[in-house]
Amino acid sequence: MISYDGRRFRPVGAGGGESDRVAVYQQAGDLIWGEFSGGDARRGALTGVCSPDGILDFAYCIVLRTGDVVSGRCTSTPRRLPDGRIQLDEVWERYGAHAATGVSRLEEIRETAQTGVRTP
């Protein structure tokens, strides 16, 4: 099982662009949770489970910069990148007034020990 505990992720756009949104994941056994902010999200949280193959199934809630509250569900499938980082391919659904479905991609953020600089 992949351990997501303490790992940080950020969205990567379809055109290869990066977002300033950062998510920090925590894990205890198969229980997964996290917090995120940045971009159009003032604050967000997620809670769910991690299967033995590393697939995440969770619910989330976001407070947007507009003050709107959005909730939904997401399934994230991991893939190891050549440099060892984790990429998460997400299939998500939002409920209520902001109902939508989509796919997105997150990539793990690492800080170098010497400089503290984040690497994609």
Secondary structure as the mmCIF struct_conf table of DSSP 4:
data_model
#
loop_
_struct_conf.conf_type_id
_struct_conf.id
_struct_conf.beg_label_comp_id
_struct_conf.beg_label_asym_id
_struct_conf.beg_label_seq_id
_struct_conf.end_label_comp_id
_struct_conf.end_label_asym_id
_struct_conf.end_label_seq_id
TURN_TY1_P TURN_TY1_P1 ASP A 5 GLY A 6
STRN STRN1 ARG A 8 PRO A 11
STRN STRN2 VAL A 12 VAL A 12
TURN_TY1_P TURN_TY1_P2 ALA A 14 GLY A 15
BEND BEND1 GLY A 16 GLY A 16
STRN STRN3 GLU A 18 GLU A 18
BEND BEND2 ASP A 20 ASP A 20
STRN STRN4 VAL A 22 ALA A 28
TURN_TY1_P TURN_TY1_P3 GLY A 29 ASP A 30
STRN STRN5 LEU A 31 GLY A 38
TURN_TY1_P TURN_TY1_P4 GLY A 39 ASP A 40
STRN STRN6 ALA A 41 CYS A 50
TURN_TY1_P TURN_TY1_P5 PRO A 52 ASP A 53
BEND BEND3 GLY A 54 GLY A 54
STRN STRN7 LEU A 56 LEU A 64
TURN_TY1_P TURN_TY1_P6 ARG A 65 THR A 66
BEND BEND4 GLY A 67 GLY A 67
STRN STRN8 VAL A 69 ARG A 80
TURN_TY1_P TURN_TY1_P7 PRO A 82 ASP A 83
BEND BEND5 GLY A 84 GLY A 84
STRN STRN9 ILE A 86 ARG A 94
HELX_RH_3T_P HELX_RH_3T_P1 GLY A 96 HIS A 98
STRN STRN10 ALA A 100 GLU A 111
TURN_TY1_P TURN_TY1_P8 ALA A 113 THR A 115
STRN STRN11 ARG A 118 THR A 119
#
